Amino acid sequence: MTNLQQRTLTGIAYVAVVIGSILLNPMTDGLSLALLMLVVAVLSMHEYIGLVNAKYSLTVSEPLSYIGIVLLSFLFLLPPTMLGLLWPFYAFFLVVSFALELFRKQEQPVLNWACFAFGQLYIALPLALMNTLAQWSAVPQIPLAIFVIIWVNDTFAYLTGLTTGNTIGNHKMFPRISPKKSWEGLAGGFLFSLLAGVLFNQFTEGGTLAFWLGLSFVIAVCGTFGDLVESLFKRTLGVKDSGTILPGHGGMLDRFDSVLFAIVGASLYIAFVSLLVTLQMQGVFGIF
């Protein structure tokens, strides 16, 4: 198959799996999306560890990294009240993982653990956070919105940058990191992301127009930065793609780079909105 055919078929399968897991989530008590995020986290971590180990001659522990993924996935399936009580167990795991470097007798124990901890922060934590958004958010469409708005932002950023390149002028954002990204594309992607937020407000229950516009903007901004950070990561390591598991698209990190940052941004945004709602209920002011 040509590269375009590979990209098309892989893209269709990718969208089908994501949408399917989200639609099945209420019927599986949250397990379908949690399982997908767990698989994505493991595969992404495998790519990440392979890249940093090869580049810097490290021996970051894959088994410990996978244990951390499972722990975080379980914690974020729990109600928020229980999560606060069980966080110390994960903190204890991080401390133990550092202490285990004493027994591994590797040449660069501090760097090994630093890259291990970064992988937990960069990959495991955001994907586990999706479980909380799916299970305990007052607006159940949040996981679907994250993926759809990222897809809309990426698609129209590309199309806008392509169509305005010879008319308005293609002003590059970060040519050293991502030569194809332009400010015109950024503006076009953001505009259509906001339109997607308007559609979510029209066709779903929960959340006001102000809520959806704010969420769409946060997802678009964080998703763009997630893409750029992964591009910086790959250029630093001297690789084109993070892996080869997705024909025509590269690796898992290449597909979920925007999602990682968008999940964190959406979580913070919802926490902020919850605070505003609490203040509104107390009669301080009302926005949402």
C-alpha positions as CSV (number, residue, x, y, z in Angstrom):
1,M,0.0,0.0,0.0
2,T,1.0,3.6,-0.5
3,N,1.8,5.8,2.5
4,L,-1.5,7.6,2.0
5,Q,-3.5,4.4,2.0
6,Q,-1.7,3.2,5.1
7,R,-2.4,6.6,6.8
8,T,-6.1,6.4,5.8
9,L,-6.7,2.9,7.0
10,T,-4.8,3.4,10.2
11,G,-6.6,6.6,10.9
12,I,-10.0,5.0,10.4
13,A,-9.1,2.2,12.7
14,Y,-7.7,4.6,15.3
15,V,-10.9,6.7,15.3
16,A,-13.1,3.6,15.4
17,V,-11.3,2.2,18.5
18,V,-11.3,5.5,20.3
19,I,-15.0,6.4,19.6
20,G,-16.0,2.8,20.3
21,S,-14.3,2.7,23.7
22,I,-15.9,6.0,24.7
23,L,-19.4,4.9,23.6
24,L,-19.0,1.6,25.4
25,N,-17.7,3.2,28.5
26,P,-21.1,3.7,30.3
27,M,-22.1,0.1,29.6
28,T,-18.8,-1.3,30.9
29,D,-18.7,0.8,34.1
30,G,-15.8,2.8,32.8
31,L,-13.6,-0.2,31.9
32,S,-13.5,0.1,28.1
33,L,-11.9,3.6,28.1
34,A,-9.7,2.7,31.1
35,L,-8.4,-0.3,29.3
36,L,-7.7,1.7,26.1
37,M,-5.8,4.3,28.1
38,L,-3.9,1.6,29.9
39,V,-2.8,0.0,26.6
40,V,-1.9,3.3,25.1
41,A,0.2,4.2,28.2
42,V,2.1,0.9,28.2
43,L,2.9,1.1,24.5
44,S,3.8,4.8,24.7
45,M,6.0,4.1,27.7
46,H,7.7,1.3,25.8
47,E,8.5,3.8,23.0
48,Y,9.7,6.5,25.3
49,I,12.0,4.2,27.3
50,G,13.5,2.6,24.2
51,L,14.3,6.1,22.8
52,V,15.9,7.5,25.9
53,N,17.8,4.3,26.7
54,A,19.3,4.2,23.2
55,K,20.1,7.9,23.0
56,Y,21.7,8.3,26.5
57,S,22.9,4.8,27.1
58,L,20.5,4.4,30.1
59,T,18.7,1.5,31.6
60,V,15.4,2.9,32.7
61,S,13.3,0.1,34.2
62,E,10.4,-0.9,32.1
63,P,8.7,-3.2,34.7
64,L,8.7,-0.4,37.3
65,S,7.3,2.0,34.7
66,Y,4.5,-0.4,33.9
67,I,3.7,-0.9,37.6
68,G,3.4,2.9,38.0
69,I,1.0,3.0,35.0
70,V,-1.2,0.4,36.6
71,L,-1.2,2.1,40.0
72,L,-2.2,5.5,38.5
73,S,-4.8,3.9,36.3
74,F,-6.4,2.2,39.4
75,L,-6.2,5.4,41.6
76,F,-7.9,7.5,39.0
77,L,-10.8,5.1,38.7
78,L,-11.6,5.7,42.3
79,P,-13.9,8.5,43.6
80,P,-12.0,11.7,44.1
81,T,-12.5,11.5,47.9
82,M,-10.7,8.1,48.0
83,L,-8.0,9.3,45.6
84,G,-6.9,11.9,48.1
85,L,-6.4,9.2,50.8
86,L,-4.5,6.8,48.5
87,W,-2.0,9.2,46.9
88,P,0.6,8.5,49.6
89,F,0.8,4.9,48.3
90,Y,1.9,6.1,44.8
91,A,4.4,8.6,46.4
92,F,5.8,5.7,48.4
93,F,6.2,3.7,45.1
94,L,8.2,6.6,43.6
95,V,10.5,6.7,46.7
96,V,11.0,2.9,46.6
97,S,11.7,3.0,42.8
98,F,14.6,5.4,43.6
99,A,15.9,3.2,46.4
100,L,15.9,0.2,44.1
101,E,18.6,1.9,42.0
102,L,20.9,1.0,44.9
103,F,20.5,-2.7,44.0
104,R,20.4,-2.4,40.2
105,K,24.1,-1.4,40.1
106,Q,23.7,0.6,36.8
107,E,26.2,3.2,35.7
108,Q,23.8,6.2,35.8
109,P,21.3,5.5,38.6
110,V,20.2,9.2,39.0
111,L,19.5,9.7,35.3
112,N,17.7,6.3,35.1
113,W,15.3,7.4,37.9
114,A,14.9,10.9,36.5
115,C,13.8,9.6,33.1
116,F,11.6,7.0,34.9
117,A,9.9,9.8,36.9
118,F,9.6,12.0,33.8
119,G,7.8,9.1,32.0
120,Q,5.4,8.8,34.8
121,L,4.6,12.6,34.7
122,Y,4.6,12.9,30.9
123,I,2.7,9.7,29.9
124,A,1.3,7.7,32.8
125,L,-0.3,10.6,34.8
126,P,-2.3,12.3,31.9
127,L,-3.7,9.0,30.5
128,A,-4.8,7.9,34.0
129,L,-6.4,11.3,34.5
130,M,-8.8,10.4,31.6
131,N,-10.4,7.9,33.9
132,T,-11.4,10.6,36.4
133,L,-12.8,12.8,33.6
134,A,-14.8,9.8,32.2
135,Q,-16.1,8.5,35.6
136,W,-16.6,11.5,37.8
137,S,-17.0,14.6,35.7
138,A,-20.5,16.2,35.8
139,V,-20.2,16.5,32.0
140,P,-19.9,12.9,30.7
141,Q,-19.0,14.0,27.1
142,I,-15.6,15.4,28.2
143,P,-13.4,12.4,26.9
144,L,-15.2,12.5,23.5
145,A,-14.8,16.3,23.4
146,I,-11.0,16.0,24.0
147,F,-10.5,13.7,21.1
148,V,-12.9,15.4,18.7
149,I,-11.6,19.0,19.4
150,I,-8.0,17.8,19.0
151,W,-8.9,16.2,15.6
152,V,-10.7,19.3,14.5
153,N,-7.9,21.6,15.6
154,D,-5.2,19.5,13.9
155,T,-7.2,19.1,10.7
156,F,-8.1,22.7,10.2
157,A,-4.8,24.0,11.4
158,Y,-3.2,22.0,8.5
159,L,-5.9,23.1,6.0
160,T,-5.7,26.7,7.0
161,G,-2.0,26.8,6.9
162,L,-2.0,25.1,3.5
163,T,-4.6,27.5,2.0
164,T,-3.2,30.7,3.4
165,G,0.4,30.0,2.6
166,N,0.4,31.9,-0.7
167,T,-2.1,34.6,0.2
168,I,-1.7,35.9,3.8
169,G,1.9,34.7,4.2
170,N,2.9,31.6,6.0
171,H,4.5,32.8,9.2
172,K,6.2,29.9,10.9
173,M,5.6,29.3,14.6
174,F,8.7,27.3,15.6
175,P,10.5,26.4,12.4
176,R,13.4,24.8,14.3
177,I,11.0,22.4,16.0
178,S,8.1,22.0,13.6
179,P,8.7,23.6,10.2
180,K,5.1,23.0,8.9
181,K,3.3,24.8,11.7
182,S,2.2,28.4,11.0
183,W,0.5,31.1,13.0
184,E,-2.2,31.2,10.3
185,G,-2.8,27.5,10.8
186,L,-2.9,28.0,14.6
187,A,-5.6,30.7,14.2
188,G,-7.7,28.5,11.9
189,G,-7.4,25.5,14.1
190,F,-8.5,27.5,17.2
191,L,-11.5,29.0,15.3
192,F,-12.8,25.7,14.2
193,S,-12.2,24.2,17.7
194,L,-14.4,26.9,19.1
195,L,-17.1,26.0,16.5
196,A,-16.8,22.4,17.6
197,G,-17.4,23.6,21.2
198,V,-20.6,25.4,20.0
199,L,-21.8,22.1,18.4
200,F,-21.1,20.2,21.6
201,N,-23.2,22.7,23.5
202,Q,-26.0,22.3,21.0
203,F,-26.1,18.5,20.9
204,T,-25.1,17.4,24.3
205,E,-26.5,17.8,27.8
206,G,-24.5,19.5,30.5
207,G,-22.4,22.6,30.5
208,T,-23.3,26.1,29.2
209,L,-22.0,27.7,26.0
210,A,-19.4,29.6,28.0
211,F,-18.2,26.3,29.5
212,W,-17.8,24.6,26.1
213,L,-16.1,27.6,24.5
214,G,-13.6,27.8,27.4
215,L,-13.0,24.0,27.3
216,S,-12.5,24.0,23.5
217,F,-10.0,26.8,23.7
218,V,-8.0,25.1,26.5
219,I,-8.0,21.8,24.6
220,A,-6.8,23.4,21.4
221,V,-4.0,25.4,23.2
222,C,-2.8,22.4,25.3
223,G,-3.1,20.0,22.4
224,T,-0.9,22.3,20.2
225,F,1.7,22.6,22.9
226,G,1.6,18.8,23.4
227,D,2.4,18.3,19.7
228,L,5.2,20.8,19.8
229,V,6.8,19.3,22.9
230,E,6.8,15.9,21.4
231,S,8.4,17.4,18.2
232,L,11.1,18.9,20.4
233,F,11.5,15.6,22.2
234,K,12.0,13.7,18.9
235,R,14.4,16.3,17.5
236,T,16.4,16.2,20.6
237,L,16.7,12.4,20.2
238,G,17.3,12.6,16.5
239,V,14.3,10.5,15.4
240,K,11.5,11.2,12.9
241,D,8.8,9.1,14.7
242,S,8.5,7.7,18.2
243,G,7.8,4.2,16.8
244,T,6.3,2.2,14.0
245,I,3.3,0.5,15.6
246,L,0.8,2.6,13.6
247,P,1.5,2.3,9.8
248,G,1.7,5.7,8.2
249,H,1.4,7.5,11.5
250,G,4.5,6.4,13.5
251,G,4.2,5.4,17.1
252,M,1.7,5.8,19.9
253,L,3.4,9.0,21.2
254,D,3.0,10.5,17.7
255,R,-0.8,10.0,17.9
256,F,-1.4,10.8,21.5
257,D,1.1,13.7,22.0
258,S,-1.7,16.3,21.9
259,V,-4.0,14.2,24.0
260,L,-1.5,14.0,26.9
261,F,-1.4,17.8,27.4
262,A,-5.1,18.3,26.5
263,I,-6.2,15.9,29.3
264,V,-4.2,17.8,31.9
265,G,-5.5,21.1,30.6
266,A,-9.1,19.9,30.6
267,S,-8.7,18.6,34.1
268,L,-7.4,21.9,35.4
269,Y,-10.1,23.8,33.5
270,I,-12.9,21.6,35.0
271,A,-11.4,22.1,38.5
272,F,-11.4,25.9,37.9
273,V,-15.0,25.8,36.7
274,S,-16.0,23.7,39.8
275,L,-14.4,26.4,42.0
276,L,-16.4,29.1,40.2
277,V,-19.6,27.1,40.5
278,T,-19.0,26.7,44.2
279,L,-18.5,30.5,44.6
280,Q,-21.6,31.0,42.6
281,M,-23.6,28.8,44.9
282,Q,-22.3,30.8,47.8
283,G,-23.6,34.0,46.1
284,V,-20.2,35.5,45.2
285,F,-20.8,35.7,41.5
286,G,-22.0,33.6,38.6
287,I,-20.4,32.9,35.2
288,F,-21.2,29.3,34.2
